Amino acid sequence: MPRNHRPGPPPRVSVIVPARDAMPGITRAVTSAMEQTLGLSRLDIIAVDDGSADGTAEELDRLAADCPSLHVVRDPHPCRGGTGGPRNTGLARATGDFVFFLDADARLAPDALRRMVAMADQNGTDVVLGKMVSPDGRGVPKAVFRHNQLRTDIHSSHAYASLEPCKLFRRSLIERLRLRFPAHLRHGEGKPFTAAAYLNASGISVVADYDCYHLGPNPGRAAPGLAERVEAMRPLFETAARHTRSGARRDAVMRHHIRRELCPALRALPREDETEVRERFLPELRRWALAHCSDALFPTLTAPERLMVHLLRTGRFEDLLSVVRNARRDARCGHLVEKGSVYWLHPFFRDPDAEVPDACFDVTDRLPVRHHLEGAGWHGRSTLRVRGRAAIDGLAADPEEDRAELVLRRREARDEVRIPVDAASEDDPARFEADVDIATADGGTPLRPGVWDVFLDVRAQGISRTVRFGGRHDDLLDIGTARRVVAAGPGLRARVTPYFTSPYRNLSLDIGPAPRGAPCEVTEAVWHPSDKGTLVVAGRLLPPGTPARGRVLRLRAEHTDGRVHDHPVRFAAGHPAGAFTARLPVRDLGRGRWTVTLAVVTPGDDQGQGRAAPPAAPVPPPARLPGARWVRRGRPYYAKPLMGRGEVTLELRVAPVRLLAAVRNRLGLN
């Protein structure tokens, strides 16, 4: 069916739907695209029929009859294989600013495309991931969708763990790179496409607060055989090598593919014909291991992975097959502790016939620490008592020799405070208590203001493992009730807020000066809808009913280096509750971290000439305040709220967009 051309501006999104024998799910998939809140006039839906014989083609024609934005394409050369060929056919006809690949058995939530396009527009990103959900518990990426990410990359997020192409791609990126899907693949054909887009994108955004993409029911397909696995891996390794440079970033990408594709293929070897494995597959897998597993990457693999890759790289196929066949049995082997290192006692360990280096069996940095936070509460005037359990898995600790420590580390500083823990039970040596005295913890002096992250240094048999603490805790433990103003030395008082970080829920302490009597409260903090880079704060005086006469307020932004910018607060004329609004032109602030408060200025001294700093009221960080972007002197800048740190008042990070990094990404130089 020929393509109908519409007058007017090009659509924002071309939605490409490959379909082959896709009844009845195709109706729901296409309808979900037609019902997007973005609007049909801004959509270009391209459904590509790949030689269906179950009524899919007729159903697409029926839907297109009433929808001028839906175009049905008959693939002239149906491959009846994977979805790569139909997707390429759709790409050749796409005209939208963006492209979204919608599977025929999936569906889009109504507001998905509008949110994803807005995210790309606001942040200038080339790829947007929308949160994926599954109706039947099928595995979907979770780590990348813990929270919205305005602008990130594969090295600062978990995006690379999601290589399926059900994402929003900027079409100019696709055309610049001449990206197309490998049409001959039946398995994993979307991964090389997505990997290349990630590695060349100017930025990646994540929409995590809305269920954008609903997978279809699990079709129950059989797992791909080794031939399909190898065929799918080849373009992945080629893509990663082509679009990265040697170094740590390439190693990070290759590590993903070695752990997710190469090692699982090696574990599947016993299920294949042994002659074909030796003659056809292992030589090619060996070439990839030699070419792409660098000496710097190798130690970052787990011990079983290191052993398999070492045997593969040295061409010892018989030993490799033996290791894979006996993997389940050998996983239960114990450990040897020797000179501060722990080794996996695999049968090949120090076997003179095997000749495998000890480094393949070193698990010192990989022994899991089992830990649990049981409670945290105030004991006395300034002491926070932390209770929990901790032990290094597989190693018995000596209560007299192996004393654990609670470690406090202040963010954005090198300060570290160690606090010995005491055994809390003779019957359970893993149980402990630790007292953190805010007034004396730092060598007899108070803990300095700032955010202190809590770690545990756990020891056993001379081995030390330090882990972040608090992520595993009792479900009913409410650390938020433990906020307190404590004595922090002679004449000094501090506000201490224990809290769980987001999204990993680890324990931290926010220590700051004790609050004075608040002169006002903030009811709203939002970005001005039309004045880019301007924060609008609304509130009222305290106590309620306080008249505005004689009160002078300033909305204050204070930099970490001490610079202060004050801006006037305007009271609502005649308002009985002392309501006010203020505008903070964040776009005029310099780069760095700024704290936002409301300052009370003494009448007659409102020009900042007072002898003492005026009292201030916090501007609470809103639950959902997005970032803002603007252009200053021809250069794009952004402001990002610092959230999830237990902040009492709003903090903003202001910085220019890194144009050089964006250009380098586009040119494939990173």
Buried (B, 14 or more C-beta within 10 A) or exposed (E): EEEEEEEEEEBBBBBBBBBBBBBEBBBBBBBBBBEBEBEBEBBBBBBBBBBBEEBBBEBBBEBBEEBEBBBBBBBEEBBEBBBBBBBBBBBEBBBBBBBBBBBBBBBBBEBBBBBBBBBBBBBBBBBBBBBBEBEEEEEBBEEBBBEBBBBBBBEEBBBBEBBBBBBBBBBEBBEEBEBBBBBEBBBBBBBBBBBBBBBBBBBBBBBBEBBBBBBBEEEEEEEBEBEBBBBBBBBBBBBBBEBBEEEEBBBBBBBBBBBBBBBEBBBBBEEBEEEEBBEBBBEEBBEBBEEBBBEEBBEBBEBBBBBBBBBBBBEBBEBBBBBBEEBEEBEEEEBBBEEEBBBBEBEBBBEEEBEBEEEBBBBBEEBEBBBBBBBBBBEEEBBBBBBBBBBBEBBEBEEEEBBBBBBBBBEEEEBEBEBEBEBBEEEEBBBBBBBBBBBBBBEEEBBBBBBBBBBBBBBBBBBBBBBBBBBEBEEEBEBEEBBBEBBBEEEEEBBBBBBBBEEEBBBBBBBBEBBEEBBBBBEEBBBBEEEBBBBBBBBBBBEEEBEBEEBBBBBBBBBEEEEBBBBEBEBBEEEEBBBBBBBBBBBBBEEEBBBBBBBBBBEEEBEEEEEEEBBBBBBBBBEEBBBBBBEEEEEBBBBBBBBBBBBBBBBBBBEEBBEEBBEEBBEBEB
